[in-house]
Amino acid sequence: MKEKLEQRLQSLKSEYEAGQKMLAELEAKQANLRETLLRISGAIQVLEETLGEGTDTGENNTQPSEVVVES
C-alpha cells in the first residue's frame, strides 16, 4: 500500500511540475501578445490621426478607436 501511495505522489509531483512549466510559458505568451496589441493600437492611432489631418473638408474627424489592454 505504501509503495502505491509513493508512486502516486511521484506522479502528482511530475504533473505539478509540468503544469507550472506550462503556466510560465502561457504567461510569457500573454505578455508578448499584450505588447503586440499595444504596438498595433499605437499604429492604429497614428494612422487615424494622420488620416484625420489629411482631410481639408473636415468630414473625417473621427476619434481614434480606444483599445483597452488589461493586465
Secondary structure, 3 states (H helix, E strand, C coil): CHHHHHHHHHHHHHHHHHHHHHHHHHHHHHHHHHHHHHHHHHHHHHHHHHHHHCCCCCCCCCCCCCCCCCC
